[in-house]
């Protein structure tokens, strides 16, 4: 087998990017994004960081454990109790401000509301992470006006709306076509291509078979040319594949993250930063992108 034949290296649109205060070369670097949820009903942490002091502590731990990026959310993707615009702002802005005071890491906020995006960008966020398929194109206007960055994620339903039994004829092809169209729409609103990131949306309006196939065929997404984020951490497709509960999916997550990096993903959104960072750095070193931290074994 020819060396590196199973490694997909996309031809990126502007692989060298400055996002906020950090510079990345996505042709040979992976950013680890830490998830910080200020929600009482998030699917994995179940409100563990809903209290402001706990959220700030989680930011500090993520920074200490080597996160390149902090992603703050105030409203879950899944349907649930209504969260008003005011409530969402009150949840996320104090965490953005605390994070900005503590780190030069990239700060993103997951929201689908232009009103929230405008406030959090003014508070110090660098990126808006939209997991609802850019349902409202006004969001792209706000990001463009702020000279910020936008993550566009594939999902089919309107925000916080159930989408039972999703079906696809060709899941990877349909996701790729959707993301291309949404990226073009954002560009038409004035957002430069070098400030767009894509996410295929594992598990979002997709079943386990869909998410597994998306992972196998991830080069069809990463090959579009925008840096690709994968949000696979502890998700149900991992749990259902291995028949494991939420708190036992770390090993499956590490395996999935590693495969995604080999398939061209360059940003990984995770809960367990302390465990994922060394796994990602090891993959980078195997690929020849990162030198070993020390050389002692058989060195003399």
N, C-alpha and C positions, 0 to 999 in steps of 0.2 A: 504493500500500500504506500502510495506517495505521501511524504511527510505533510502534515497539516491538511490532508484532504477532507477531513471532517470539520474543519474550522471555517466559518463563513465570515468574511471581512467585507462589510458593505462599503460601497463607494459613497461616502457621506457628503451631504450638503454642508459645507463649512464644518469639518470635524473639529477644528480648533475654535473653541468658543469661550468667551468670558460671560459667565452667568452670575450676576451680582458681583461679589468680590472674589470669586474663584475662577481660575482658568482651567479648562479641560481640553485634552486631546483625545477625542472619542475614537480615533483610529487605533489607539493603544491604551485606553484607560477606561475603567468602570467606576461610576459614581454610586456610592451606597447611600440611599435615602432612608432616613428613619421616620417611622410613622408615629405621630403624636396626635391622639384623638381627644378632643374636649367634648366628648359625647357620653351620655349615660348608657347608651345602648349600642355601642360599636360591636361588630360581629366577633372580634377576637378578644379584646381586652376587657369588654363588658363593663366599661366605666371606670377602669382602674386609674386613668389619668384625667377624669372629668373635673376633679377639684383643681383649681388653678395651681396651687403649690405642687401638686403631684405632676401636673403637666410640665411645669418649669423644671422640676427635678428630672423628669424623663428627658427633657431637652439637654440638661447638663450631663446626664449619663450617656446619651447618644454622642455628644461631642467628645466626652472622655474616651469612648469606645471606638472613635475613629470615623464617625459618620461624616460624609461630605455634604450632606443635604438634610434639611429638616422639613418634613411635610406635615402641616397642621390642618386638622379638619374639625369643623364644628357641627356638621350634619351628616349622618350616615347615608350611604347610597341606597340602602334598602328602605322600603316603606315603613312608616312609623309615625309617632306623634309629630304634629306640626312644629316646626322651628321657625319663628318669624325672622325677618331680616335683622331686626334689632337684637334678637337673642343670638343669632349667629355671629354678628359683629362683636357682641359682648363676650362671647366665648373665645373667639380666635385672636382678636387684636391684642389683648394683654400677653398672650403667648408669643405672638410675633414680636412685640416690643421687647419682651424678656430675652428671646432668642437673639434678636439683633444686638442687644447690649452685651451678649456673652460670646458671640462667635462671628467669624467671617464666612462660615458655611452658607451655602445657598439656602434660602428660606422660600418655601412654596406654601400656598394655601389652597386646599381643595374646596372649591365652591362652584356652583352653577349660576350664581346671581351676579350680574354686573354691578349692582349697588355695593355688594360686599367686596368684590374685586377692587373697586376704586378705593375703598377705605383701607384695605389691607396693604395695597401697594403703596399708598401714602404713608402707612405705618412702618414700612421697611421690608415688606416681602419683595422677592425678586421674580417670582413665577406664580402664575395661576394654573392650578391642576384641575382641569375640567373633566370629570368622569361621566358626563352625560351627553357625549357625542356633539359638543358645541351646539346644544339645543337652541340657545339664544345667541345669535351672531353679534349682538351688542357686546357680549363678553370680549370678542376679538377687538372691537373698537376700543374698549377700555384698556386692554393690554397694549395695543399699538400706541395709544396716546401716552401711556406711561413709559414707553421704551422698555417694556418688560418682556418676559417669555411666557409661552403658553404650551401646556401639555393638552393634547387632544386625544381623548380615549374613545374607543368604540363602545357604544351601547345603543340600544334600539328604543327603549321606552322613554317617555317624558320623565323628568326628574321625580324620583321617589314613587314611581308608578309600577305596579306589578307587571310582569311579562311572562306569564306561565307557558311552559312547554315550548321554548323557542326552537325554531327549525331553520336549517340552512341547507341549500343544495351543495354548496362548496364554501365551508366556513372560512377558510383562510383567504380564498379569492374574494369573498364578499366583504370580509373585514378590511382587506387591503384596498378594495375599491372605495369603500366608505371613507377610510382615512385619507386617501388621496383627494376625494371630493371635499372633505371638510378642511383639509389643509389649503386647498385652492380657494375655498370660500374665505378662510382667514386672511390669506394673502390679498384677496380682492378687497378686503376691508382695511388694508394698509399695514398688515403685520409682515415684516420681512421673513423669508424662508429660514434665515439663520437664527430665528428666535422661536422656531416651532419644534416640538418634540411629540412623538406619537406613542400611543399605548394601545395594544390590541384588546385590552380589557378582559383578561382571563376571568371566567365565571360571571361576568356582567352580562345578563341576558343570554347566558350560554350554559349548557349542561357539561358534565364531566367529560363526555366523549368529545365535545367541541373544544374544550380547553386543552385536552391532551393533543388533539390534532393541531391546534394552533401552535402548541409548543414544538411539535415535530416539524411543522412547516413555517416556523418563525422567520426563516430567510425571506419568505414572500412579503413579510412586513418590514423587516429591517432593510431589505433591499430597495424599499421605496426611496431611501436616502436620508431621511431625517433620523437623528438619534432616537432610539427606541427605548422606552421605559417598560419594564415588566413588573407587574404588581401581583406576584404569585404567593406571597408569604402566608402560610398556614391556611390557604384557601380550601374550599370544600372539594375541589377536584383532586387535591392531594389527599385529603381525608377519606374520600370515597374510594380512591384508587387503592389505598393502603388499609382501609377500614380502621382508621384511627381518629380519636376525638381531637378537639381543638388543641389541647395542651400537649399532644404527642406528635406533632407534624413537623418538628424542626428538621429532622434528618431528611425527610421528603422535600422540605423547602430548600435545603442546601443543595440537594441533587438537582432540583428543578432550576434553581438560580444558575448553577454551574452550566447546565445544558443550554440555558437561554443565552448566557454570555458567549458560549461557543457558536451559537446561532446568530450572533450579531447584536444582542441587547447590550446597551451601554449604561443604563441606569436601572438599579434594582431597588424596589420599594419594599422595606422589610420591617418587621416588628423586633426581631432578635438581633440587634446590631452587633453586640459583642461576639456572637457566634458567626454571623454572616461576613463581617469584615475580613477576618483571616481566611475564610473560604474563598472569597473573591480575590484577595491579594495573592493567594496561592495559584489560582487560575491565571491571573495576570503574569506571574513569574514563569509558570509552565509555558505560556505562550511567548515568553521572551520579552515581555513589555516592562517588567519590573525586576531590577536586580535583587538577589537575596540580601536580606538585612545584614547578615554576617556570613563569613566563610571560615569554618574551623575544621569540618570533617575531612580527613585525609589531605589537609592543606599543607602539612609539613611532613 
